[in-house]
């Protein structure tokens, strides 16, 4: 199917008739019928059957439609984007970040940055770290912030902040009175950890194994926020990054450093050959200042 055939097919699927499709596309009914006829001939399949004076999609048409609809959904998004750019409603900063970062210190940095730049607009995406890297490589965003490791020859990275996995737990938990929690001290207690496919599950498992701990895993999560909320509701000790809790404190919930340390590094990710805007340079300075104020560098 070429793009014109997809457009006609999509219009007929949406409206249910050739006449309505022609009206939607702003063309004549015979031109729509001709394009549909050529489309079916080139595909060698029937897309519609006439039943009681209306077109009914065949099973083949129903199978094709979701992919075609996705294409036109993206085209609509491009149209909205260009309208926003032309109207000044979308600014010059586009950033993608891993979920805890985007909803933690990055949100604070964006707010501080925009406070003195009322004309600035920011497009901020909250994603997984691999998705962040993909957005940078495809040039959908100018800056990414992801957890290491990031191994891609098309990007260059810079360490933004180093931290560590912490124990997030209720303040009435027996371990909350300690300034630090040793990994081996977790053995009697239910823990909340990451799903096996997440980046930090491997380092957490290694730390438990090296300490000789057979963990009592109560819940496995894909996001730090979910683990923090599980701890808030008393399910157990969440072994997660503390970034989000530092930015969004919850009454009755505390974070304690874990020993030995399981290091977590957040990286600035940029496309290696992409030009860098002056505005983004100023924003990175603001971001670094926000992180330094919150974590001491």
Kinemage of the C-alpha trace (Angstrom):
@kinemage 1
@onewidth
@group {chain A} dominant
@subgroup {mainchain}
@vectorlist {calphas} color= white
{ca unk a 1} P 0.000 0.000 0.000
{ca unk a 2} L 1.304 3.420 -0.892
{ca unk a 3} L 0.532 6.420 1.281
{ca unk a 4} L -2.438 7.562 -0.824
{ca unk a 5} L -3.994 4.096 -0.669
{ca unk a 6} L -3.467 4.025 3.094
{ca unk a 7} L -5.122 7.430 3.375
{ca unk a 8} L -8.208 6.271 1.467
{ca unk a 9} L -8.380 2.973 3.365
{ca unk a 10} L -8.042 4.795 6.698
{ca unk a 11} L -10.783 7.264 5.750
{ca unk a 12} L -13.199 4.501 4.725
{ca unk a 13} L -12.514 2.539 7.912
{ca unk a 14} L -13.215 5.648 9.985
{ca unk a 15} L -16.355 6.775 8.153
{ca unk a 16} L -17.859 3.484 6.949
{ca unk a 17} L -18.572 4.586 3.379
{ca unk a 18} L -16.899 5.810 0.202
{ca unk a 19} L -19.081 8.920 0.126
{ca unk a 20} L -18.189 9.949 3.668
{ca unk a 21} L -14.519 9.145 3.051
{ca unk a 22} L -14.506 11.362 -0.032
{ca unk a 23} L -16.079 14.176 1.997
{ca unk a 24} L -13.476 13.737 4.737
{ca unk a 25} L -10.606 13.816 2.236
{ca unk a 26} L -12.086 16.655 0.182
{ca unk a 27} L -12.126 14.682 -3.078
{ca unk a 28} L -14.765 13.123 -5.322
{ca unk a 29} L -16.418 9.776 -4.645
{ca unk a 30} L -15.164 8.246 -7.947
{ca unk a 31} L -11.567 9.106 -7.074
{ca unk a 32} L -11.892 7.296 -3.737
{ca unk a 33} L -13.478 4.277 -5.435
{ca unk a 34} L -10.659 4.202 -8.000
{ca unk a 35} L -7.918 4.320 -5.389
{ca unk a 36} L -9.634 1.567 -3.381
{ca unk a 37} L -10.001 -0.604 -6.481
{ca unk a 38} L -6.305 -0.225 -7.374
{ca unk a 39} L -5.340 -0.919 -3.752
{ca unk a 40} L -7.264 -4.178 -3.627
{ca unk a 41} L -5.851 -5.186 -7.012
{ca unk a 42} L -2.267 -4.538 -5.950
{ca unk a 43} L -2.746 -6.345 -2.630
{ca unk a 44} L -4.743 -9.154 -4.261
{ca unk a 45} L -7.162 -9.194 -1.348
{ca unk a 46} L -10.648 -7.815 -0.744
{ca unk a 47} L -10.729 -5.089 1.891
{ca unk a 48} L -14.472 -4.374 1.981
{ca unk a 49} L -17.735 -6.132 1.226
{ca unk a 50} L -20.983 -4.300 0.523
{ca unk a 51} L -23.685 -5.368 2.982
{ca unk a 52} L -27.101 -3.673 3.069
{ca unk a 53} L -25.779 -0.689 1.183
{ca unk a 54} L -22.739 -0.165 3.437
{ca unk a 55} L -19.142 -1.255 3.269
{ca unk a 56} L -18.138 -3.867 5.823
{ca unk a 57} L -14.408 -4.459 6.452
{ca unk a 58} L -13.108 -7.932 5.712
{ca unk a 59} L -10.999 -9.782 8.298
{ca unk a 60} L -7.950 -8.796 6.217
{ca unk a 61} L -8.895 -5.126 6.507
{ca unk a 62} L -9.374 -5.476 10.255
{ca unk a 63} L -5.886 -7.023 10.505
{ca unk a 64} L -4.273 -4.169 8.553
{ca unk a 65} L -6.117 -1.305 10.238
{ca unk a 66} L -4.201 -1.056 13.574
{ca unk a 67} L -0.856 -0.550 11.821
{ca unk a 68} L -2.306 1.969 9.381
{ca unk a 69} L -4.010 3.827 12.234
{ca unk a 70} L -0.688 3.980 14.075
{ca unk a 71} L 0.960 5.583 11.033
{ca unk a 72} L -1.691 8.288 10.818
{ca unk a 73} L -1.509 8.776 14.568
{ca unk a 74} L 2.158 9.628 14.171
{ca unk a 75} L 1.383 11.953 11.259
{ca unk a 76} L -1.185 13.746 13.408
{ca unk a 77} L 1.423 14.089 16.148
{ca unk a 78} L 3.863 15.631 13.666
{ca unk a 79} L 1.159 18.056 12.588
{ca unk a 80} L 0.493 19.110 16.173
{ca unk a 81} L 4.211 19.475 16.796
{ca unk a 82} L 4.728 21.760 13.795
{ca unk a 83} L 1.715 23.848 14.855
{ca unk a 84} L 3.159 24.204 18.357
{ca unk a 85} L 6.546 25.231 16.949
{ca unk a 86} L 4.992 27.758 14.579
{ca unk a 87} L 2.797 29.198 17.319
{ca unk a 88} L 5.542 29.433 19.914
{ca unk a 89} L 3.768 27.004 22.223
{ca unk a 90} L 6.684 24.542 22.194
{ca unk a 91} L 10.125 25.797 23.093
{ca unk a 92} L 13.668 24.762 22.495
{ca unk a 93} L 14.347 22.213 25.229
{ca unk a 94} L 13.555 18.532 24.700
{ca unk a 95} L 14.621 16.111 27.429
{ca unk a 96} L 14.021 12.424 28.162
{ca unk a 97} L 14.892 10.909 31.519
{ca unk a 98} L 14.485 7.722 33.501
{ca unk a 99} L 11.308 7.843 35.574
{ca unk a 100} L 12.774 8.519 39.073
{ca unk a 101} L 14.996 11.266 37.656
{ca unk a 102} L 12.266 12.922 35.590
{ca unk a 103} L 9.945 13.049 38.587
{ca unk a 104} L 12.661 13.965 41.064
{ca unk a 105} L 15.491 16.453 40.733
{ca unk a 106} L 14.967 16.983 36.995
{ca unk a 107} L 11.468 18.365 37.616
{ca unk a 108} L 12.951 20.759 40.200
{ca unk a 109} L 15.678 21.850 37.770
{ca unk a 110} L 13.136 22.497 35.012
{ca unk a 111} L 10.955 24.547 37.367
{ca unk a 112} L 13.920 26.655 38.524
{ca unk a 113} L 15.114 27.114 34.944
{ca unk a 114} L 11.725 28.284 33.687
{ca unk a 115} L 11.184 30.645 36.606
{ca unk a 116} L 13.599 33.168 35.080
{ca unk a 117} L 12.687 32.310 31.474
{ca unk a 118} L 8.900 32.702 31.147
{ca unk a 119} L 9.073 32.309 27.351
{ca unk a 120} L 10.825 28.942 27.532
{ca unk a 121} L 8.990 25.706 26.811
{ca unk a 122} L 10.171 22.199 27.720
{ca unk a 123} L 9.130 18.806 26.344
{ca unk a 124} L 9.918 16.228 29.042
{ca unk a 125} L 9.527 12.459 28.591
{ca unk a 126} L 9.627 9.921 31.445
{ca unk a 127} L 10.900 6.574 30.132
{ca unk a 128} L 13.097 3.588 30.910
{ca unk a 129} L 16.837 4.134 30.521
{ca unk a 130} L 17.092 2.136 27.243
{ca unk a 131} L 14.178 4.139 25.832
{ca unk a 132} L 15.939 7.366 26.821
{ca unk a 133} L 18.999 6.356 24.812
{ca unk a 134} L 16.795 5.453 21.825
{ca unk a 135} L 15.172 8.904 21.900
{ca unk a 136} L 18.585 10.579 21.914
{ca unk a 137} L 19.893 8.442 19.035
{ca unk a 138} L 16.792 9.152 16.932
{ca unk a 139} L 17.176 12.908 17.688
{ca unk a 140} L 13.696 13.054 19.213
{ca unk a 141} L 15.263 14.750 22.234
{ca unk a 142} L 18.396 16.825 22.613
{ca unk a 143} L 19.324 15.547 26.063
{ca unk a 144} L 18.796 12.271 27.866
{ca unk a 145} L 19.418 11.350 31.495
{ca unk a 146} L 19.702 7.627 32.082
{ca unk a 147} L 21.194 5.150 34.489
{ca unk a 148} L 24.389 3.403 33.522
{ca unk a 149} L 25.411 1.279 31.769
{ca unk a 150} L 24.903 3.115 28.488
{ca unk a 151} L 26.794 1.443 25.654
{ca unk a 152} L 26.035 2.941 22.252
{ca unk a 153} L 28.617 4.321 19.800
{ca unk a 154} L 26.183 7.010 18.631
{ca unk a 155} L 26.031 8.781 21.998
{ca unk a 156} L 28.447 10.327 24.430
{ca unk a 157} L 27.880 10.356 28.176
{ca unk a 158} L 28.873 12.383 31.210
{ca unk a 159} L 28.301 11.444 34.844
{ca unk a 160} L 25.723 13.766 36.382
{ca unk a 161} L 25.555 12.264 39.872
{ca unk a 162} L 26.635 9.118 41.664
{ca unk a 163} L 24.437 7.685 44.360
{ca unk a 164} L 23.574 4.256 45.674
{ca unk a 165} L 20.676 1.912 46.206
{ca unk a 166} L 19.100 2.621 49.573
{ca unk a 167} L 16.697 0.879 51.916
{ca unk a 168} L 13.382 2.719 51.935
{ca unk a 169} L 11.224 1.682 54.875
{ca unk a 170} L 8.658 2.884 57.369
{ca unk a 171} L 10.057 4.795 60.325
{ca unk a 172} L 8.493 2.213 62.684
{ca unk a 173} L 10.398 -0.655 61.041
{ca unk a 174} L 13.029 -2.287 63.327
{ca unk a 175} L 15.843 -1.294 60.927
{ca unk a 176} L 14.805 2.359 60.664
{ca unk a 177} L 16.674 3.294 63.855
{ca unk a 178} L 20.012 2.523 62.186
{ca unk a 179} L 22.025 5.189 60.393
{ca unk a 180} L 23.104 2.576 57.821
{ca unk a 181} L 21.813 -0.894 57.029
{ca unk a 182} L 24.103 -3.804 56.275
{ca unk a 183} L 22.917 -6.129 53.520
{ca unk a 184} L 23.142 -9.137 55.836
{ca unk a 185} L 20.765 -7.406 58.283
{ca unk a 186} L 17.955 -7.690 55.726
{ca unk a 187} L 17.728 -11.485 55.887
{ca unk a 188} L 14.897 -11.754 58.468
{ca unk a 189} L 12.726 -9.168 56.723
{ca unk a 190} L 10.509 -9.025 53.665
{ca unk a 191} L 12.075 -6.980 50.889
{ca unk a 192} L 10.841 -5.227 47.775
{ca unk a 193} L 13.175 -5.352 44.815
{ca unk a 194} L 13.217 -4.845 41.064
{ca unk a 195} L 11.929 -7.226 38.437
{ca unk a 196} L 14.656 -9.434 36.915
{ca unk a 197} L 14.674 -7.531 33.593
{ca unk a 198} L 15.412 -4.121 35.147
{ca unk a 199} L 18.932 -2.691 35.144
{ca unk a 200} L 19.469 -2.611 38.907
{ca unk a 201} L 18.172 -6.084 39.749
{ca unk a 202} L 21.529 -7.685 38.883
{ca unk a 203} L 23.629 -5.516 41.248
{ca unk a 204} L 21.074 -5.935 44.046
{ca unk a 205} L 21.078 -9.727 43.652
{ca unk a 206} L 24.893 -9.820 43.655
{ca unk a 207} L 25.045 -7.802 46.876
{ca unk a 208} L 22.603 -10.169 48.566
{ca unk a 209} L 24.459 -13.232 47.323
{ca unk a 210} L 27.891 -11.931 48.402
{ca unk a 211} L 26.483 -11.277 51.880
{ca unk a 212} L 25.111 -14.828 52.026
{ca unk a 213} L 21.546 -13.558 52.257
{ca unk a 214} L 18.644 -15.633 50.958
{ca unk a 215} L 16.154 -12.811 50.399
{ca unk a 216} L 12.508 -12.963 51.395
{ca unk a 217} L 11.217 -11.202 48.287
{ca unk a 218} L 7.694 -9.949 48.898
{ca unk a 219} L 7.186 -7.790 45.808
{ca unk a 220} L 9.070 -7.224 42.551
{ca unk a 221} L 8.553 -3.899 40.771
{ca unk a 222} L 9.609 -2.198 37.558
{ca unk a 223} L 9.633 1.346 38.960
{ca unk a 224} L 11.242 2.784 42.068
{ca unk a 225} L 8.055 4.702 42.848
{ca unk a 226} L 6.085 1.463 43.077
{ca unk a 227} L 8.644 0.007 45.472
{ca unk a 228} L 8.551 3.158 47.591
{ca unk a 229} L 4.756 3.008 47.790
{ca unk a 230} L 4.889 -0.669 48.764
{ca unk a 231} L 7.241 0.251 51.603
{ca unk a 232} L 4.930 3.108 52.575
{ca unk a 233} L 2.096 0.617 52.970
{ca unk a 234} L 4.237 -1.604 55.164
{ca unk a 235} L 4.931 -4.481 52.769
{ca unk a 236} L 8.651 -4.533 53.555
{ca unk a 237} L 12.001 -2.865 52.911
{ca unk a 238} L 12.360 -1.443 49.394
{ca unk a 239} L 15.837 -1.708 47.888
{ca unk a 240} L 15.584 1.121 45.354
{ca unk a 241} L 17.232 4.376 44.281
{ca unk a 242} L 16.420 7.105 46.802
{ca unk a 243} L 16.301 9.941 44.217
{ca unk a 244} L 12.525 10.158 44.061
{ca unk a 245} L 11.976 9.978 47.821
{ca unk a 246} L 14.454 12.826 48.338
{ca unk a 247} L 12.356 15.011 46.025
{ca unk a 248} L 8.937 13.783 47.190
{ca unk a 249} L 9.180 12.924 50.904
{ca unk a 250} L 6.371 10.810 52.313
{ca unk a 251} L 5.429 11.186 55.992
{ca unk a 252} L 6.506 8.176 58.013
{ca unk a 253} L 8.916 6.885 55.345
{ca unk a 254} L 12.722 7.064 55.586
{ca unk a 255} L 15.708 6.076 53.464
{ca unk a 256} L 18.844 4.546 54.918
{ca unk a 257} L 22.157 3.966 53.076
{ca unk a 258} L 22.919 0.359 52.239
{ca unk a 259} L 26.303 -1.184 52.991
{ca unk a 260} L 28.200 -2.369 51.098
{ca unk a 261} L 27.281 0.337 48.617
{ca unk a 262} L 25.474 -0.560 45.368
{ca unk a 263} L 26.423 2.372 43.184
{ca unk a 264} L 23.944 4.035 40.847
{ca unk a 265} L 25.213 6.596 38.351
{ca unk a 266} L 22.956 8.935 36.399
{ca unk a 267} L 24.433 9.960 33.055
{ca unk a 268} L 23.850 12.884 30.734
{ca unk a 269} L 23.371 11.350 27.276
{ca unk a 270} L 23.787 13.319 24.030
{ca unk a 271} L 23.971 12.316 20.384
{ca unk a 272} L 27.635 12.352 19.432
{ca unk a 273} L 27.310 14.349 16.212
{ca unk a 274} L 24.311 16.540 17.090
{ca unk a 275} L 24.628 20.317 17.483
{ca unk a 276} L 24.076 21.660 20.989
{ca unk a 277} L 21.803 24.601 21.590
{ca unk a 278} L 22.837 27.468 23.854
{ca unk a 279} L 19.602 27.075 25.811
{ca unk a 280} L 20.383 23.442 26.560
{ca unk a 281} L 23.853 24.398 27.732
{ca unk a 282} L 22.348 26.828 30.255
{ca unk a 283} L 19.845 24.210 31.349
{ca unk a 284} L 22.558 21.614 31.992
{ca unk a 285} L 24.285 24.156 34.238
{ca unk a 286} L 21.022 24.604 36.143
{ca unk a 287} L 20.555 20.838 36.399
{ca unk a 288} L 24.045 20.345 37.805
{ca unk a 289} L 23.447 23.129 40.340
{ca unk a 290} L 20.156 21.509 41.425
{ca unk a 291} L 21.827 18.117 41.866
{ca unk a 292} L 24.751 19.660 43.796
{ca unk a 293} L 22.352 21.455 46.145
{ca unk a 294} L 20.308 18.310 46.757
{ca unk a 295} L 23.062 15.684 46.931
{ca unk a 296} L 26.196 17.659 47.591
{ca unk a 297} L 27.616 17.120 44.079
